[in-house]
Amino acid sequence: MVLQYKLKSKTRWKDYHGKDTLEFPTDKYDFRLLNEAKTKILADKGPYEEVMKRFRQIEFFKHRR
């Protein structure tokens, strides 16, 4: 999965490599979650907490047996 971010005022998405790459607090950005091939949106544009909640849900069910 690929986590991407952009400033709310911008249009271009960038890959997210950790909070140290951000200039501002996370509430100034939009985040989204894509599959590895970047062909499907797994979690649409939203705040960091919501997207990470969806990320954890997917990881939990992916490794559940």
N, C-alpha and C positions, 0 to 999 in steps of 0.2 A: 504494500500500500504506500501511496505517496501523499504526504501532507503538503498542501500549498497555502500560501498567504499572499495578501495584497493590502495596501492601504485602502481604506474605504473610499477615498477620493480618486484612486487610480483604477486602471482597467487591466493591467498586465499581471498575471499570476506568476509567482516565483516559488521554487521548491523550498521547503522549510527545513533548516538544518539545526534548529535549536534556538532557544530564546536569546542567546548571545548575538545572533545575527540581526535581531530587531532593534530599531532605533528608538521606538516608542513602546509604551505598555501594550499588552495584547488586546486591550479593548478598543484600540484605534485601528485594528486590522480585521479583515474578514479571512476566514479559513475555510478550506474544503478538503475532502478526502477522496482520492482517486484510486483505482486499481493500479497494479504495477505497470501495465501497458499504457496507462493514462487514456483508456478508451471509455471507461464508465465512471460516473460520479457516485461514490458510495455514501457520502454525506455532503449535502449541498451547502452553499455559502451560509456561514453563521459564525457565532462567537467561538473562541478557542475552547471553552468548557464544553459546549454542545458537541463540537466535532470530536474532541478527545473522548467524550462519553461514548459516542458511536464507534470510535476506533477500538476502545476497550471491549465493547459488546461483540464486535466482529472477532477480535482476537480470542475472547473467551469461548465462543461457539466453534471457532476453527480448531481449537486444541482440545475440545471436550470429547470424551469417549466413554 
